[in-house]
Every structure is written in structure tokens, then in C-alpha cells.
Amino acid sequence: MEKTQEYNKKKAKLKLNPKKGVTLEVLLASHTQCQFLIKNKAKLCNMAKTPGSDYCGVHRASVGEKEALSRREKEATRIQDSNSVERVPCPLDPTHSVFKNALQKHLKVCTTKKRQDRLENEPYYCLDCNSGGKLEVIETTSSESETDSYRGVDANKLLKKLEACYATYSDDIHSLPPNQASLKLSPEEEKVVQEVGGASTSHDRLRHARQNALIIRQMAKVGLLAFSPTKESEKGESAFVEMGAGAGALGLTVHCVDRQARLLFVERSQTSRKAADRILRRQGMADSFSRARIDIRHCKVSALPGVDRATSKVVVIAKHLCGVASDLAIRSTQDPALRQGGGGGGAKDRKIGVCVATCCHHACSWADYTGKRWLQEEAGFTKEEFNLLKHWSGWCTGLQALWSGVDSARRGSTAKAESDSVGPSEKRRRVEEQGEGGDEGKGALEIEERNEHGPVPKGDFPRPTGISSEAMAKVGFLTKRVLDQGRCQALKEMGLQAKQVQYCTPHESPECYVIVAWLAE
């Protein structure tokens, strides 16, 4: 015990903490390795220094140091001039760098390439099978700027068109009353929250467990899932594919309702947060789930492990799937093989379902947007107007406090009184600092740093004349609902019934709408 305490004390001293007197100078005084400060970990790199330098081979390039290399490195790389020692990002994986003159050799042995080669041999890999742009010619050039994408759009006319479109389809958008208090959970849903949240008292963990239970409620209403603890379905009858799964919390919530359903977690990036995996293994359910590390764009759902054993239904689910990923997930249900009954023996066609909580509409792409036909031919919007609407959608979460009383950066607090005490210019300045994007109330910079999607579009884009901050927030809301309505219309064209539903209040999550689609009997 004493050794553990001594180790923890030594470990704490290695971290930058000016309040406790641990400054950068103090760290460097006793540090013999690379002197590069890793800011997000508040500690120094522990890699060995390159001879003749204070930094390791990776961080020497990061700080712009181009000193002479050791004799061994000179012989290995056969340096001819100063340009040949330059390090460049690996084109296969920019998270690491290599010497420029050794790039071609590195590409043959890069671990990212090996992983990609293994992925391409998987049966569920199908290049661009869920992309929307492969069937059309995308008329864009590398020199096309962001401003060119919405050049010539009249913001005032676009606002009127947006309001008219929302009014036409408002009956298809199922929203809660404006002053709706927090939704009450049923006893079955409370059990699910307790099981998923466990004994944790963390506000964030319990809040997400509650959100997942409310999403499950919408699935149960349309028959995609049933709260039937005494009547379990036959093992392997249903399969739930969670796109952008991360830790797999939504899939775990499904498991709490249907113990026999097969779960498939699809995630593009490597994640160490696999809480659902650990819980399922402890319950002896290791054979009832699997993971696939693949981009949704290339994921053939019908070929995922275990889907062929799902004889009843396959449901694609996701919570807060950013921008274009929502469109890719929706399009993944178009696969004809997905509807053919699994298990062989002339089985009946499977039911198909979709339950996707959308977010980050500013990260949508015209090439991949599923509602293009409806948006152009029925709603009357153009590609340029779509590109401008993406910018406007960020106002919904960025300025939400000003029209709903909810501060997306500080949930549970009442920000409306605070907003009334400052002028319009101050409100606008605060929002511009916060960023226009929104994912669970995070600012644009936080989202960009997490690498969940591309950077939030910035710039002086067109706005309606004289629009107030409160009106901007409402316009952002209308934009999100119209873009999601286009997705619902696309699902209807696939033969499904679809609707967008507000599953929780803005206090619980600023991105509080879910698209639900099911195959009618």
C-alpha cells in the first residue's frame, strides 16, 4: 500500500501543475527524455532523445527543428541535402510522420496499410456502397471556395422558403409541447436506466442512460422493440446494428430490453471505451455481439457477422450520429440482401427498421445527403441553398438559450434571464466565440479537436436582414427539421414508414430529435 502511494506521488510530480508549483522548468530539470510537452496530458514525452537534439524523432519535426542527424541516421537514410531530412505526414495515416526520402518504403510496411488490406478482405467491406455521390457527376473543383458554394443565394428569400416548407410538413414532425417538463420514465424504462447506469452517481452517465431509454421508447412504439421480460424472442431472431457505436451504450440498452437480440457495433476509429463489451462478456453473452472497425461508407450491413442468422428483423440504430454519417447509415438499409430472410430454407423477408438520433447538420454533404430528390423537386431548394442552410443549422444549438431558456453549454441552468440582461451585439459575440456547431452542447473547437468530423464551416456567410439572435436560434431549429424531413422522405421512398420525433427535452440534450422508420405490416 505504501509503495502504491509513493508511486502515485511520483507520478503526480511528472504532470504540469503550476498551482502546486510543478512548472515546465521543474519538469525539465529532472527529465532526461524528449522535452516536448504533450498539452492534453500535461506531461513531457517519454521517448528517447535523438542524438544531438532535445526531442525525439517525431517531435523534432513538430517543433520545426532541422539539426544535423547522427552518423547512424545519415548512413541509414543516405542524406544528400538538407531537404532530405524533412519529415512528412504519412498519407495513409496523418497521425504519424516519416522521413520524406523514406516515404515510399514506409508505405509498404505501414500498419495502417496492413489494417486496410485486412479490412478489404472482410466480407462486409464494399467500397463506397453507402455513398450518395458515386451515381452522379459531382461538378466541383479543388479551387471552389466555401463562399462559391452558396454564391448568389438571397438569404431573405431563402428564409421565407424555409418557413413555408416547415409549415407544410409540420404535421409530420412530432414535437413535445414548448414548456414540456422532463419526461417521466415507465417502470420498465427505469429498470433499464438502473442497469445501464449501474451504481454510478455521475450526472453525465445517468443523463445518457436516460436518453438511451427514451430512444428505446420510440422504437417500442413502432414495434421495432418490445418490453417483454417474460416472453423472450428466439435467439438470433433480431439483429441491432449500432452505427458510430463508440462504447456501445445504445446497443447495451437494447440488450437490457431484448436479451436474445444480436448486437453489432460499427465504429470507424479505434476506441478503448468498450463498456458494453465487458458487461456482455461478464453476463456470458460473448457470442451474441461483435464489433466491426469500418467506415459506415463502406459497410455492407447484410454481410456483418451474425446478420444472416437474424430471421425476423434488422434494425440500424445510432445516437447523435454526426452529419453525413446519418445519411450513410440510412442508405445502408437499401441493400436488397438485407431484406431477404436469413437462415435459408425459404425464410420470409426480414423487417427493416431505422432509429437514428441526428446531430451536427452543419457537417452534412450534398453528395451524400439522402433527401436530395425531395429537397430539390418537392421542397424547391437548390444545392447552393442547401450549402447555406448547413451554416444556419448551427444556430439551433449555439443560440438555443435565447429562445428556449436552455443553455446548451450549461444544462440544467436557466440562461434566459442572463440573456435578457445583455444587448444583441453582446449575445452575438458570445455565440461567435462559442462556435456554430453543436454536438451535445460542445463548441466548434471541441468538436474539431475530437476529430469526429470535419471542422465547422466559418466565415461571413449571408444572413437575413436585421435578424435577431432569438430569431437565428429558431431558424437553426427549422433548418434541422427540414433537413431531417428530407431524410424521412427518402426512407419513405425506400418503402418504409418514417417520422422524426422529439424524444427528450432540450434540457436533457440540445439534439433531441430521432428519425424512426419501420416496415409496415
Phi and psi in degrees as a GROMACS rama.xvg file:
@    title "Ramachandran Plot"
@    xaxis  label "Phi"
@    yaxis  label "Psi"
@TYPE xy
-65.6644  -38.2976  GLU-2
-63.2381  -38.8702  LYS-3
-63.5143  -42.1174  THR-4
-65.0612  -41.3121  GLN-5
-63.2451  -39.6741  GLU-6
-63.6301  -43.2072  TYR-7
-64.4345  -36.6282  ASN-8
-65.9641  -43.2894  LYS-9
-63.0227  -40.7833  LYS-10
-64.475  -37.6713  LYS-11
-66.4382  -33.8033  ALA-12
-68.2024  -22.1051  LYS-13
-77.6893  -8.2607  LEU-14
-100.388  143.534  LYS-15
-68.4087  122.651  LEU-16
-153.762  83.1664  ASN-17
-57.2878  -30.8488  PRO-18
-62.7842  -31.1525  LYS-19
-100.849  13.3139  LYS-20
85.155  4.01707  GLY-21
-90.7783  87.6383  VAL-22
-92.3392  175.509  THR-23
-63.0601  -36.6454  LEU-24
-64.0822  -38.3029  GLU-25
-65.928  -41.3463  VAL-26
-63.9227  -43.706  LEU-27
-68.4223  -26.775  LEU-28
-63.0641  -34.9831  ALA-29
-111.517  12.3507  SER-30
-104.949  126.541  HIS-31
-107.227  -1.4164  THR-32
-99.0626  -162.642  GLN-33
-54.4465  137.2  CYS-34
-94.9331  13.9705  GLN-35
-76.622  129.643  PHE-36
-88.0472  119.214  LEU-37
-85.656  103.796  ILE-38
-63.9346  -43.2137  LYS-39
-70.0557  -18.4228  ASN-40
-104.983  -7.21533  LYS-41
57.1679  37.4757  ALA-42
-148.022  166.942  LYS-43
-84.925  151.748  LEU-44
-62.8794  141.694  CYS-45
-105.126  13.3848  ASN-46
-79.1451  155.794  MET-47
-68.5254  146.83  ALA-48
-70.3286  148.861  LYS-49
-76.9815  135.62  THR-50
-52.2838  129.136  PRO-51
85.0788  9.61307  GLY-52
-141.999  159.759  SER-53
-91.4823  -0.201337  ASP-54
-125.426  161.279  TYR-55
-77.3518  176.344  CYS-56
-62.3457  -32.6958  GLY-57
-76.7542  -48.541  VAL-58
-80.3219  -14.8796  HIS-59
-62.4591  -38.345  ARG-60
-71.8664  -31.7569  ALA-61
-65.0341  -35.3242  SER-62
-92.5542  3.902  VAL-63
79.1414  17.6976  GLY-64
-81.7632  127.657  GLU-65
-130.467  55.5762  LYS-66
-82.5137  171.94  GLU-67
-65.3118  141.632  ALA-68
-85.2712  169.098  LEU-69
-70.5736  164.767  SER-70
-61.635  -37.8526  ARG-71
-62.9122  -42.8633  ARG-72
-67.2123  -35.4211  GLU-73
-63.3334  -41.9162  LYS-74
-68.7624  -38.2589  GLU-75
-70.5897  -38.7093  ALA-76
-100.918  -8.66341  THR-77
52.0158  59.2971  ARG-78
-65.6025  130.425  ILE-79
-104.11  -37.0818  GLN-80
-151.006  178.556  ASP-81
-66.1616  -25.7314  SER-82
-69.5835  -26.8308  ASN-83
-72.9629  -13.0093  SER-84
-90.3611  -0.858376  VAL-85
-67.6383  137.626  GLU-86
-98.3474  138.686  ARG-87
-127.28  152.354  VAL-88
-64.9724  143.235  PRO-89
-67.3514  126.969  CYS-90
-65.6256  -20.9547  PRO-91
-83.608  -30.1544  LEU-92
-153.251  98.3748  ASP-93
-66.6068  -3.97459  PRO-94
-73.265  -12.0557  THR-95
-132.928  161.515  HIS-96
-126.359  162.13  SER-97
-141.556  164.592  VAL-98
-66.0061  139.154  PHE-99
-60.145  -38.9866  LYS-100
-80.267  -4.93426  ASN-101
-110.704  12.182  ALA-102
-63.4513  -46.5295  LEU-103
-62.6879  -38.224  GLN-104
-68.2801  -38.5036  LYS-105
-64.745  -37.1843  HIS-106
-61.0527  -23.9584  LEU-107
-80.2591  -22.8199  LYS-108
-118.893  1.07639  VAL-109
-58.3599  134.563  CYS-110
-65.4117  -29.5129  THR-111
-64.245  -39.9869  THR-112
-65.7461  -40.9622  LYS-113
-62.3936  -41.1422  LYS-114
-65.7535  -39.5818  ARG-115
-65.6443  -38.4472  GLN-116
-63.3058  -41.1997  ASP-117
-65.2713  -39.4208  ARG-118
-63.5686  -41.3673  LEU-119
-66.8373  -16.8811  GLU-120
-89.6919  -5.37798  ASN-121
-75.3125  144.089  GLU-122
-65.751  -24.2522  PRO-123
-88.7305  2.48142  TYR-124
-89.9761  123.979  TYR-125
-142.748  109.49  CYS-126
-54.7836  121.665  LEU-127
56.8209  27.2137  ASP-128
-67.0688  -22.976  CYS-129
-108.823  9.38072  ASN-130
-76.6405  152.994  SER-131
-101.109  -14.8428  GLY-132
-92.717  -5.00107  GLY-133
-75.6354  -17.874  LYS-134
-95.895  3.86586  LEU-135
-138.857  160.828  GLU-136
-90.3833  117.597  VAL-137
-87.5882  111.303  ILE-138
-88.4843  77.4744  GLU-139
-133.686  155.833  THR-140
-125.531  161.239  THR-141
-66.097  -21.6243  SER-142
-88.916  -4.07897  SER-143
-69.4914  121.7  GLU-144
-87.169  169.264  SER-145
-63.7448  -34.7736  GLU-146
-65.5897  -37.318  THR-147
-63.1646  -25.827  ASP-148
-68.8229  -20.0447  SER-149
-130.704  27.2629  TYR-150
-63.5335  137.12  ARG-151
84.5996  1.51068  GLY-152
-82.7501  129.057  VAL-153
-87.2342  111.642  ASP-154
-62.1951  -37.2261  ALA-155
-67.3345  -42.6096  ASN-156
-68.0215  -36.9984  LYS-157
-64.4428  -38.3195  LEU-158
-62.825  -43.2737  LEU-159
-63.6352  -40.2642  LYS-160
-64.7195  -39.5388  LYS-161
-64.0836  -45.8113  LEU-162
-64.5691  -38.8264  GLU-163
-66.7824  -40.1177  ALA-164
-64.4958  -44.1335  CYS-165
-63.1123  -41.367  TYR-166
-62.7017  -35.2299  ALA-167
-67.4097  -38.5018  THR-168
-109.093  13.7064  TYR-169
-63.5086  -28.6824  SER-170
-68.2153  -21.6521  ASP-171
-87.1736  -4.89173  ASP-172
-105.437  112.471  ILE-173
-94.1128  99.0192  HIS-174
-107.045  156.277  SER-175
-78.3644  159.208  LEU-176
-56.0757  146.422  PRO-177
-54.3048  -38.1928  PRO-178
-102.105  25.4941  ASN-179
-62.5286  128.647  GLN-180
-76.7303  178.024  ALA-181
-57.2208  135.648  SER-182
-70.0483  141.196  LEU-183
-89.2689  134.75  LYS-184
-86.0933  147.652  LEU-185
-75.9033  165.507  SER-186
-56.8139  -38.9098  PRO-187
-64.7306  -40.8045  GLU-188
-68.9014  -35.4038  GLU-189
-61.9279  -39.3419  GLU-190
-63.5409  -39.3783  LYS-191
-63.6525  -45.053  VAL-192
-60.9201  -42.2619  VAL-193
-64.9997  -37.7931  GLN-194
-73.1466  -41.1388  GLU-195
-75.0999  -43.1571  VAL-196
-75.3737  -23.8147  GLY-197
65.2425  -148.238  GLY-198
-88.9262  10.2791  ALA-199
-66.7041  141.352  SER-200
-106.618  7.95827  THR-201
-65.9701  127.639  SER-202
-62.4647  -44.3829  HIS-203
-63.7608  -42.9389  ASP-204
-65.3487  -43.2631  ARG-205
-68.9997  -34.3082  LEU-206
-64.8038  -42.8718  ARG-207
-68.841  -36.6258  HIS-208
-63.0595  -38.2488  ALA-209
-67.8263  -42.8653  ARG-210
-59.5497  -42.6353  GLN-211
-61.9973  -40.1393  ASN-212
-64.2332  -36.3558  ALA-213
-71.6637  -31.6379  LEU-214
-67.952  -42.0024  ILE-215
-59.5013  -35.4944  ILE-216
-58.3337  -42.6976  ARG-217
-67.0236  -34.0571  GLN-218
-67.1462  -38.8747  MET-219
-66.8851  -32.7926  ALA-220
-64.9167  -29.127  LYS-221
-104.953  7.71674  VAL-222
86.0872  12.0175  GLY-223
-78.8192  -17.7523  LEU-224
-154.106  152.418  LEU-225
-135.544  135.046  ALA-226
-81.3914  87.9545  PHE-227
-135.496  76.4515  SER-228
-64.93  -22.5331  PRO-229
-93.792  -12.8989  THR-230
-125.442  83.0033  LYS-231
-80.4292  144.067  GLU-232
-75.3899  162.408  SER-233
-63.9956  139.75  GLU-234
-59.6902  132.125  LYS-235
84.1714  4.33378  GLY-236
-72.0347  -34.7246  GLU-237
-122.198  149.219  SER-238
-131.331  132.898  ALA-239
-117.719  120.386  PHE-240
-105.363  109.883  VAL-241
-92.0887  114.49  GLU-242
-86.1916  141.705  MET-243
57.884  47.2922  GLY-244
-68.7386  -36.1949  ALA-245
60.7211  -121.522  GLY-246
-74.0639  -16.635  ALA-247
84.3945  28.9745  GLY-248
-66.0664  -39.948  ALA-249
-67.8629  -40.9046  LEU-250
-62.9443  -37.8002  GLY-251
-64.0432  -36.0785  LEU-252
-64.8586  -39.4191  THR-253
-60.7697  -41.826  VAL-254
-61.1267  -35.1456  HIS-255
-65.3356  -24.1608  CYS-256
-92.2305  -46.5222  VAL-257
-120.631  97.7025  ASP-258
-66.8393  -21.2697  ARG-259
-98.4259  -4.76276  GLN-260
-69.7503  145.725  ALA-261
-89.3061  134.266  ARG-262
-110.339  137.538  LEU-263
-130.776  121.097  LEU-264
-102.245  121.417  PHE-265
-112.188  121.281  VAL-266
-142.518  134.57  GLU-267
-75.2748  -40.894  ARG-268
-103.814  160.987  SER-269
-70.2358  134.845  GLN-270
-135.705  139.817  THR-271
-95.9624  -7.17372  SER-272
-88.8603  86.7184  ARG-273
-120.831  56.1208  LYS-274
-60.8088  -41.0198  ALA-275
-61.252  -40.3045  ALA-276
-60.1012  -45.5342  ASP-277
-64.9829  -42.1353  ARG-278
-64.8489  -44.1666  ILE-279
-65.2111  -37.5291  LEU-280
-67.2483  -39.257  ARG-281
-64.1513  -27.74  ARG-282
-86.7472  4.371  GLN-283
74.8996  25.9473  GLY-284
-111.283  30.5288  MET-285
-61.6766  -27.5813  ALA-286
-89.4397  3.14189  ASP-287
-102.335  3.27914  SER-288
-145.976  161.441  PHE-289
-154.705  160.597  SER-290
-118.968  146.889  ARG-291
-132.638  117.422  ALA-292
-89.6863  98.0402  ARG-293
-159.116  149.28  ILE-294
-70.2578  137.156  ASP-295
-56.8685  -29.9048  ILE-296
-58.064  -31.9664  ARG-297
-110.045  11.0947  HIS-298
-92.0682  116.427  CYS-299
-92.2568  102.415  LYS-300
-60.3883  -38.8523  VAL-301
-63.6755  -19.5382  SER-302
-101.522  2.61525  ALA-303
-65.0987  151.419  LEU-304
-59.2436  124.984  PRO-305
92.1503  -14.271  GLY-306
-64.215  -33.0295  VAL-307
-64.9559  -19.57  ASP-308
-88.3753  -7.78914  ARG-309
-80.5534  103.553  ALA-310
-90.0033  -15.8082  THR-311
-101.208  -60.0569  SER-312
-154.057  156.005  LYS-313
-126.885  124.249  VAL-314
-121.075  126.317  VAL-315
-92.4617  120.497  VAL-316
-124.425  157.162  ILE-317
-169  147.876  ALA-318
-120.777  123.198  LYS-319
52.4559  59.6662  HIS-320
-87.3881  118.594  LEU-321
-71.9513  131.452  CYS-322
43.9521  -117.158  GLY-323
-63.0965  -25.6361  VAL-324
-61.7758  -32.8711  ALA-325
-63.1352  -40.7916  SER-326
-67.3273  -39.2914  ASP-327
-64.9714  -39.4655  LEU-328
-65.3127  -41.7109  ALA-329
-64.0433  -43.7912  ILE-330
-68.5709  -21.3475  ARG-331
-65.5702  -18.2346  SER-332
-83.1892  -2.11161  THR-333
-76.2027  -14.5506  GLN-334
-56.4707  116.099  ASP-335
-58.7585  -33.6236  PRO-336
-66.8339  -20.0454  ALA-337
-69.2869  -30.6749  LEU-338
-87.6247  -13.5044  ARG-339
-74.3372  135.56  GLN-340
-56.5372  135.174  GLY-341
-83.6756  167.523  GLY-342
85.8222  -8.18569  GLY-343
71.9747  -166.518  GLY-344
69.6517  27.1479  GLY-345
67.5647  32.9544  GLY-346
-64.5019  154.201  ALA-347
-69.0816  159.932  LYS-348
-62.5221  144.375  ASP-349
-79.8058  154.23  ARG-350
-81.3118  145.837  LYS-351
-117.005  138.572  ILE-352
-138.982  157.029  GLY-353
-138.118  134.882  VAL-354
-143.779  98.1424  CYS-355
-127.058  117.858  VAL-356
-85.9129  113.587  ALA-357
-86.6941  160.719  THR-358
-162.947  175.248  CYS-359
50.9171  55.334  CYS-360
-65.2064  -18.8946  HIS-361
-66.8573  -17.0599  HIS-362
-96.037  13.9463  ALA-363
-71.6262  161.315  CYS-364
-128.183  135.38  SER-365
-62.6567  -37.6514  TRP-366
-64.0228  -34.4862  ALA-367
-103.945  -7.43239  ASP-368
-62.3337  127.343  TYR-369
-75.1372  -22.0736  THR-370
-96.6928  24.1141  GLY-371
-59.1864  -47.2798  LYS-372
-60.3325  -47.2378  ARG-373
-64.8038  -42.9798  TRP-374
-63.3329  -36.5197  LEU-375
-83.0368  -51.6254  GLN-376
-82.7748  -33.1567  GLU-377
-104.326  -44.0099  GLU-378
-83.6393  -22.5405  ALA-379
83.7442  21.7199  GLY-380
-93.9251  153.29  PHE-381
-103.739  171.566  THR-382
-61.3699  -41.1004  LYS-383
-64.9301  -39.0162  GLU-384
-67.8981  -36.2101  GLU-385
-59.7275  -43.8079  PHE-386
-63.4574  -32.8562  ASN-387
-76.7817  -38.0725  LEU-388
-59.4987  -33.2253  LEU-389
-57.8602  -41.6824  LYS-390
-64.2587  -44.6061  HIS-391
-64.2075  -29.4096  TRP-392
-61.748  -27.1254  SER-393
-65.853  -20.3144  GLY-394
-66.0946  -24.9968  TRP-395
-60.9293  -51.2879  CYS-396
-86.9608  -32.842  THR-397
-67.3459  -31.9605  GLY-398
-117.453  18.3077  LEU-399
-60.3235  -33.6146  GLN-400
-60.555  -26.2481  ALA-401
-81.4883  -12.3353  LEU-402
-130.351  -12.384  TRP-403
-118.941  -3.63185  SER-404
78.6509  10.0374  GLY-405
-113.115  124.75  VAL-406
-92.0371  111.2  ASP-407
-66.4113  -18.4147  SER-408
-89.5842  -17.561  ALA-409
-139.618  82.7817  ARG-410
-63.8968  147.748  ARG-411
89.4068  -14.6803  GLY-412
-98.8796  152.984  SER-413
-95.6066  111.17  THR-414
-100.753  -5.96535  ALA-415
-66.6092  -40.0049  LYS-416
-62.0927  -39.1147  ALA-417
-66.2632  -40.0086  GLU-418
-68.4808  -28.8306  SER-419
-71.9404  -19.1796  ASP-420
-88.5961  -4.4658  SER-421
-119.266  158.202  VAL-422
-80.1354  169.824  GLY-423
-59.1795  -39.0987  PRO-424
-65.4387  -38.786  SER-425
-67.5399  -39.3468  GLU-426
-60.0017  -46.2485  LYS-427
-63.2089  -40.1962  ARG-428
-62.3844  -41.6584  ARG-429
-64.1442  -40.4686  ARG-430
-68.4716  -40.2253  VAL-431
-62.6762  -35.7541  GLU-432
-69.2096  -36.1687  GLU-433
-70.6757  -33.4285  GLN-434
105.514  153.309  GLY-435
-88.946  -17.9226  GLU-436
-78.1847  166.172  GLY-437
-154.652  123.504  GLY-438
-142.168  103.854  ASP-439
58.397  36.1347  GLU-440
79.6718  4.91512  GLY-441
-78.9607  150.76  LYS-442
-75.7276  171.131  GLY-443
-64.0391  -37.591  ALA-444
-66.9538  -39.0974  LEU-445
-63.8439  -40.0419  GLU-446
-64.7647  -44.2857  ILE-447
-63.6193  -38.1712  GLU-448
-67.0894  -28.6821  GLU-449
-78.9675  -8.33854  ARG-450
61.3896  28.515  ASN-451
-76.0746  -27.3337  GLU-452
-163.306  -176.383  HIS-453
-67.1714  167.279  GLY-454
-64.3409  149.764  PRO-455
-66.6936  130.056  VAL-456
-59.8162  134.462  PRO-457
-125.828  168.746  LYS-458
129.566  171.729  GLY-459
-88.7959  75.8005  ASP-460
-83.1556  158.932  PHE-461
-60.6666  140.238  PRO-462
-131.954  151.957  ARG-463
-59.7349  145.793  PRO-464
-63.2172  130.36  THR-465
66.3053  19.6313  GLY-466
-72.4716  136.494  ILE-467
-86.8233  168.792  SER-468
-63.7074  -40.2938  SER-469
-62.6493  -41.6885  GLU-470
-67.5999  -35.2256  ALA-471
-61.4846  -41.2429  MET-472
-61.866  -41.1106  ALA-473
-68.9729  -38.4064  LYS-474
-61.6413  -41.1799  VAL-475
-60.3357  -40.2166  GLY-476
-63.3066  -46.494  PHE-477
-61.0949  -39.3168  LEU-478
-62.3587  -46.6686  THR-479
-60.1839  -41.919  LYS-480
-68.8369  -37.4903  ARG-481
-68.6374  -42.3748  VAL-482
-63.7633  -39.1314  LEU-483
-70.5566  -30.102  ASP-484
-65.5599  -35.5015  GLN-485
-61.7049  -37.3857  GLY-486
-66.8096  -39.7398  ARG-487
-62.9763  -41.2226  CYS-488
-64.5139  -36.5108  GLN-489
-64.3281  -39.2538  ALA-490
-66.1368  -36.1514  LEU-491
-65.5986  -36.2855  LYS-492
-68.4289  -20.1355  GLU-493
-82.8521  -1.08818  MET-494
95.8465  11.5634  GLY-495
-106.167  158.535  LEU-496
-89.4557  139.237  GLN-497
-145.606  150.341  ALA-498
-157.795  157.93  LYS-499
-109.116  133.135  GLN-500
-129.988  140.311  VAL-501
-82.1997  111.021  GLN-502
-92.1863  -15.5505  TYR-503
-151.693  174.529  CYS-504
-84.3789  159.029  THR-505
-61.6669  -23.3878  PRO-506
-63.2233  -35.558  HIS-507
-83.533  -32.0252  GLU-508
-163.92  127.038  SER-509
-60.5725  -32.5797  PRO-510
-94.1657  86.2252  GLU-511
-112.509  21.3034  CYS-512
-117.362  145.441  TYR-513
-129.977  140.463  VAL-514
-94.5719  123.304  ILE-515
-119.053  130.917  VAL-516
-137.362  142.543  ALA-517
-149.019  158.75  TRP-518
-90.2348  120.839  LEU-519
-67.1479  150.223  ALA-520
